């Protein structure tokens, strides 16, 4: 959860936890209940590889570069 949200930030782990729990609740309600762990693993790997500094770090970098 911390890696997805952003290491070294105050709101990163909170945002990462909210993202993971929301995704888990959303996916468990449908037909994908058996594959929820595989889907979450793939999303986790994509987030870690794409956003090296987490969601909060990427947002801060985007904000810093564009504004």
N, C-alpha and C positions, 0 to 999 in steps of 0.2 A: 504494500500500500504506500509505503514511503517512497519507493522507487518510482512508482507511477505518478505520485503527486509532486515530488521534488525533494531531494535531499538538501539539507542546509537552509530550508525555509521554514517559517513558522506555520504557514497555512498549507504547505505541500502535503504533509501526512494527513491532515484533516480532509483535504480535497481528494486525495488518493483513496482514503477509507470510504468516503462518501461515494466515489465513483465505483469502487469495487463492490460495495454492498448494494448499490442501486442496480448495477449490472447483474449481480447474482439474483436479486429479487425479480428483475424483469425477465431474465432467461428461465427461471425456475417455474414461472407461471404458464409457459406454453408447452409445445410439443417437444422442445429441445431439452427436457429435463434430464434425460440420460446422458446428454453430451455437454452439459453445462461446464464441467471441469476442463474439457478439451477446448471449448470455445474461449473460456476465460484465460486459459494458458496461452492460446494464440494471441489474444488481445494483449495480454501482459507482455509477451515477448515483443510484439510490434511496438508497444508504447516504450519499452525500455530501449529498443534499438533505434527508434525514430526520435524520441525526445530524450536526449542524454541527460538533460537537467530536469526532467519531469514536466508535468503540465504547467505548473506555476512558473518554473524557470523559463520555459518556452514562451509563455505569455509575457513575462517580464522582458525577455529579449526582443520579442516582437514589438512591444510597447516602446522600448528604448530606441529601437532602430527606426520606427516609423513615426514617432511623435517627437 
